[in-house]
Amino acid sequence: MTAWAINGFGLVLIGLIFWWFWLYRPKAQRTAGTQPVEITVADGVYTPARIEVPAGKPVTLRFIRKDPNPCAEKVIFSKLGLSRDLPVDQPQELTLTPEKTGEFEFTCQMGMYRGKLVVRE
């Protein structure tokens, strides 16, 4: 009986890990680009982790790092060639004008914190 319980728990844990890393889609925050989007960096996540913006309009992302973890020291938009250092409790703004539509991932330098900038027409 104990082996069944342990194996069952292991399968549930594997399912949760699979869901978290590959199936989970956070609710998107939409913006018209007129106000900065505040992104909190805390507890291993970006909040909001999915931001939808219109193509061709400037958007300002304001990162506020609450997590002292060294992994959270930088945000990187690798496909856009952009990055910013994120000091603790000091808002850092990143203004960009995305021209191409698509999804652009942003991460910490180790890839553990993950978010997406979704550019729509």
RAKACOR-V537906 format. One line per field, one symbol per residue. ss: DSSP state (A for helix, B for strand, O for the rest). Layout:
BEGIN
ss=???
END
This chain:
BEGIN
ss=OAAAAAAAAAAAAAAAAAAAAAAOOOOOBBBOOOOOBBBBBBOOBBBOOBBBBBOOOBBBBBBBBOOOOAAAABBBBAAAOBBBBOOBOOOBBBBBBOOOOBBBBBBOOOOOOBBBBBBBO
END
